[in-house]
Amino acid sequence: MQPTATLPVPQDPAASPASGEDKKVLTATLVGTAIEWYDYFIYAQAAGLVLGPLFFAPFAQNNPGLSLLLAFATIGVAFLFRPLGAIVCGHLGDRFGRKAVLAATLILMGAATTLIGVLPGYAQIGIWAPVLLILLRVLQGFSAGGEWGGAALMSVEHAPAGKRSFFGAFPQIGVPIGMIVATGVLWAVTSILGKERFLEWGWRLPFLFSIALVVVGGLIRRSVEESPVFLRMHERRRESAAPLGQLFRFHRKQVLLTALIFVGNNAAGYLLVAFFLSYGQRVLQLPSQQLLAACTAAAVGWLVSTLVGGILGDRIGRVRTFQIGYVMLALWAIPMWWLIDSGSIGLFFIALLVLSVPLGLTYGPQAALYAEMFPAKVRYSGVSVGYALGSILGGAFAATIAQWIISTWGQSWLVGLYIVLMAAISFVAVSRVHDRPGVNLDDED
């Protein structure tokens, strides 16, 4: 697994324009991340539609709602295995290169997603059905844990000087793109087949489509050269016995900060991804098609604001962009509930669209900020583990906490207070980091 590509000659960063290879890297990281998150969101949305009755109904014969709760619980299972994926893939990425590990995570995610599409239900194979479903979900979480760090570093480490934040925003926009595509595919399949056939067998099609997406993404990623920073590091270093051990020995503070910087964004983001649609249907009784359109349009807003966040990260600094985003998020977290609870689909959409702005500002510069916080030899491990831990502390239980708050106190605006708290934690954490746009990413110390 030794890299064999010719080492690029270091150039004056200020004079480095975006090359054809740079553009291929941006495309590859965006497409690959979008495919990974398509797989992730397809599962999350199918869990609320069909997986409960098919795989968990026998466990909830006297309480039909319990099967749905169990299906939703499998969404959270994947989060718990993200750190393991981050540790293993980060270690391999630091030792053997970003490119090979990225290809492996893409194949693993696609294989797990496709197998869910052919998995028999409880009526066919009994207890093995939910067991295998959970196992495949674990593989999805493991893959997602290793994916982000590699994609982020491939983009940032290829970036010309002065454009690291902008380049790093491209794998970030793969998340809203994955959400848009997953929602669109489910809408199309449901519309073509009808509700009855969709529930009977049509739900499997979006999972099976993952095969084609993985083939396309794999071809694109194979065409991209290994990170030049990794190649130069590998050429000049003496083999480190344990990059992962060095990470936890010398860089614990950075890992903790990366996790805390992410919690505010991830908590609010998973309300957009997993909670608002359900809340609009169950509590507000709004039409599902209109809600779906509103959430999809908000995801488009998230995409645009993420690119803006990447641009601002280069122009005014990564930390300042994060700070502006978290202040905006804290200020909007409570008032948005007044619009959501109005019962108007138009105001519901405005609430989510405005929310997408601070989400993008606190997501676009993330890859560049994280990459500049770690030396090259532990960078993949550091950004991956920090991202995975932040997703557990922020997003894994955000929807559950939001539902518990509303069920306990009956006041939806208190969910906004929870988001204010998470935004405040992230604001403090990012304020303890210094921008380092001029740092040499080849630095191993």
N, C-alpha and C positions, 0 to 999 in steps of 0.2 A: 504493500500500500504506500510505497514511497512516491512522492510527486516527481514527475519527470519533465514537466514543462520547462521551457526556457525562461530563465529569470528575466523580468523586465528591468531595464536600466532606469534607476531612479532619476527623475527629472525635477527641475525647479517647480514646486507645487503651484506657484502663482501663475506659471505659464502653461499649465496642463489643461487643455480643452477637453471636453467630453468627446471620446473617440467612438468608433463603431462598436468596439468591444464593450465600452461603458454602456452604450444603449442596449446591447444584448443582455448585459447583466441586469439592467433595470427591468427589461421585459421578463427575464427568467425569474427574478425574485418576485415580481408582481404576480405573474401567472401561477407560479408554484404555490405561493401563499394563498392566492385566491382559491386554488383547487383544494388545498388542505382545509380551508375554512368553509368551502362549499360542503365538503364531507361532514364537517363538524356541525354546521347549521342544519343540514338535511336531517341528521339524527335528532337534533334538538326539536325541530318542528314536527317530525314524525312521532316523537315520543308523546306529544300532546294529542295526536290524532288517532294513531292505530296501535302503537306498541303495547300499551297497557292491556287492552282486551286480548291481544294475541298471545302475549307472553306471561302476563301476571294475573289474569282474571281468576284462575283457580285459587289464588291466595286471598282473594277478596270477595268470596261468594256472598257474604252477608253485608258487605260494604263496597259497592261498586266503585266509589271514589278512591278506595285504597289502591286499586290497580293503577289508576292514573298517577297517584302519588309515588308508587314504586317505579313507574316508568320515568317520571321526572327525576327520581333519585339517581337513576343510572346516568343522567347528565352530569351530576356532581361527581360520580365515581371517577370520570376521566380526569377531572381537575387534580384529584389526589395522586394520580400517577404522572402528572406533568413534571414534578421535580425529579422523579426517577429518570424520565426521558431526557430532561435537561442535563442531569449529571452524567449519564452514560454517553449521550450524543455530544455533549459539550467536551467531555474528556477525549472522545475519539476525534472530534473536530479540531481540538488543540494539538493532538498528536499527529493526525494523518491528513488533515485538510478539511476545508469547508465543503467542497464540491461533492465528494463521495458521500458524506453524511447527509447532505441535503437530498441527494438522489434516493438514499435509503429511506429517509423519513417519508418522502413522497410516495414511494412504493408501498411502504408499510401502511400508511393511512389509506391509500386507495384499495389495497387488498382487504383490509378490515371492513371498509365501507361496502365493498362489493359482496363480501361474504354475508354481511347483514341482509343484503338484498335477496339471498337465496336460503336464508336460515329458516327451517321449519318452525312452526309455532308449537305451543304447549300441547295442542290437540294431537300433534303428530309424534313428537318425541318426548313428551312429558317434561320432567324437571330439567332435562338437558337443554331445553330451549332457553329458559332464562339464564342458565349457567353460561351457555355459549354466548348469549347476547352480552352479558356482563364482561366476559373475557374479551370479546371483540371491542367493546367500549374501552376497556383498559388499554388495548393496543392503540386505539385512536388517541387516548390521552397521552400515552408514552410518545407517540409520533409528534403530536402537537407540541409537547415539551421540548423536543429537539429541533423542531422546524424553525421556530422564530429566530433563534440566535444565529443560525447559519445564514438564513436569508438576510437578516439585518447586517451581518458582517460582510457578506459578499457585496452588498450594495455600498456600504460605507467605505470599505477598504479599497474599492475600485474608484471611489469618487475623486474628482479633481479637488484641489484645495479651494475652500470657499463654497463648496457645494455638497459637503458631507450630509448636512441636515436634509437638503432637498433630495439627494439620492436615497438617503435612509427612509424617506417618506414613502417610497414606492412599495416595499414589502408591507408597510402599514396599511396602504389603501387596498391591499388584497383582502383585508378583513371585511370592510363594507361591500366590496365587490362580491366576495363569497356569499355574503348575506343576500345581496340583490339577486344573484344567480339562483341560489337555493330556493328563495321565495318564488322567483319567476317560474322555475321548473315545476315546483309543487302546484302552483296556480294553473299552469298549462296542462299538466297531467290530470288534475281534478276537473278542469273545464272540458277536456276532450273525452275522458272516460265516464264522467259522472261520479257522484258521491258513492253509489253502491259498488261499482266495479273498482273504484279507487280503494275503498276499504277492504275489498275482497282480495285483490292482487296488484292493483295499479300502484300502490305505495312502494312496491319493490323497484319500480323502474328508475326513480331518481337515484337510488343506491347503485343500480347496475350501470347507469350512465357514467359513474365514476371511472370505469375502465377506460373509456375513451379519453377522459380528461387527464388521467394519469399518463397515458401514452403520449399525448400532446405535450404535457408539462415535462415529462422525462426527456423527450427529444430536444426541447428548448434548453433545458438545463445541461444536457450533455454538450451542447454547443458552446458553453461558457467556460472560459479559462478559470483555473484555480485563482483564489485571491492572491494578488501580488505581494501583499504584506506577509501572508503565510509562507509563500515560496521563499522570500528573502530570509525570513526568520528560520525556516527549516534548513536553508543552505548554510547559514553561519553558526547555528547554535550547536552545542553539545547536547545530546539527547537528555531531556529531563526525565527523571525516573517517574515522577507523578505530578503532572500539571494540576490535577484536581486537588492533591494534597497541598500544593502551594497556594491554591486559591483560598482554601479555608484556613490556612495558617497565617497568610499575610494580607488577605483582602476581605476579611469578614465584614468590615465596616461598609465597604463598597457594595457588597452583596445585599446587606440589610437596607442600605439607602435605595438601591435600585428597586427592591421589593416595595418599600414604602412610597416611593415616587409614583408607582403604578397603581396603588390601591384605589385612589380617588377616581381615576379614569376608568378602571376596570369595573368598579362597583356601579357607576352611572351607566357605563356601556352595556352591562348585562341587564340593566333595567330596560334599556332600549331594545336589546336583542330578545330577551326572554320573558319580560314581565308586562310591559305596557299592552301588548296585543291581548294577552289573557285578561288583564284588568279591564280593558275596553269591552271585551265580550261578556265577561261574567258579571261585572259590577255595573258598567254603564249601559250595557245592552245595545251597543252600537253595531251596525252591520259589519260582518266579518270582512267582506270584500273591501269596504271603505277603510277599515282599520289596516288591512294588509297593504293597501295603497299608501296610506299615511306613513306606516313604518318603513316601507320601501323608499318613499321619497325622502324620509329623514336619513336613511342610509346613504342616499345620494349626497345629501348635505354634509354628512360625516366624511364622505370621500373627498369632496371639494375642500372642506375645512382642514383635512389632514394634509393635503398638498400645500395649502396656505401656511399651516403650521410648520411644515418643512422649510418653506421659503423664508418665513420669519426667523426660524432658528438660525439660518445663516446670516440674516441681515441685522437682527437685534440681539441675538444670542439665544442659546438653547434654554438656559435657566430663566431668562426674562419672559420668553414665550410661554414656558410652563407656568410661571407665576401669574401671568395675565389670564391664562386659561383657567387656572384653579380659582382665581378670584371671581371670574365670570360664572363658573360652575356653582360656587357657593352662593352667589347672589341670585341665581336663577332656580336653584334646587327647590325652594319653597314656593315662590310665586307660580311656577309652572303647574303646580297642582290645582290652582284656581282655574286655569284654562282647561286642564284635563277633566276636572270634575264638572265642568259646565254642561257636559252632555252634547256639545257641538263638535262634530267631526272636524270642522274647520279650525276651531281653537285647539282641539287635540293635536292636529297636525302642526300648528304653529308652535305649541309647547315643545314637541319633539324636534322640530327643525331648529329652534333656538338652542336646544340642548346639544344638538350636533356640533355647534360652533366651538364651545369649550372642549368637547370631546376631541375634535380634530387638533386644536391647539396644544393639547396635552398628549397627543399621540404622534403627530408628525415629526417632532424633533427627537423622539425617544431613542431611535436607533443610534443616531449620532452621539447623543449625550452618553448613552451607556457604553458605546464603543470607546469613547475617549476617557472613560473612568477606569479601564483595565489595561494592563500591559498585554502585548500580543500573545504571549505564551499561555495565558489563562483567560483570554478574552472570550472565546466561545463558551467556556464553562461559566464564566462570571455573568455574562449578559443572559444566558439561558436560565441559569438557576435563579437569578434575581427576578426575571420575568415570570418564571413559573411560580415562585413563592408569592409574588405580588398578585398573580391571578387567583391563587387560593384565598389569600387574605381579602382580596377585593371582590372578584366576580363569582367565585364558586358558590357562595351562600347569599349573594345580594338579593336574588329573587325570593329566596326563602325568608330572609330577614324582613324584606318589605311586606310579604304576606303576613308574617307573624305580627308585625307592628300594626297593620290594619285590622287584623283579627282581634288583637288584644285591646287596642284603644279606639278603634273605629274612626281614626283621623288620618286620612291619607297624607296630609301635609307633614306629618311626623316622619314619613319616609324621606321627605326633603331634608329634614333635620339630620337624619342619618347620613345622607349624602354630603351635607355641609361638614359634618365631622370627618368623613373620609377625605374630603377635599382639603380640609385644614391640615390633616396628617401629611398628605402628599405635598402641600405647600411648604410646610416646615422642612420636610426631607429634602426637597429639591433646592431649597434656599441654603442648605448646608453643602451644596456642590458648587464648585467653581467651573465656569466655562473654560474649555481648553481647546478652542478651534485650531490653534496652531501646533498642537502636540503632534509629535512624530508617531504615527501608528505602528511603525516598525519597532518601537521601543519595547524591549523585553523586560524592563525593570520598573 
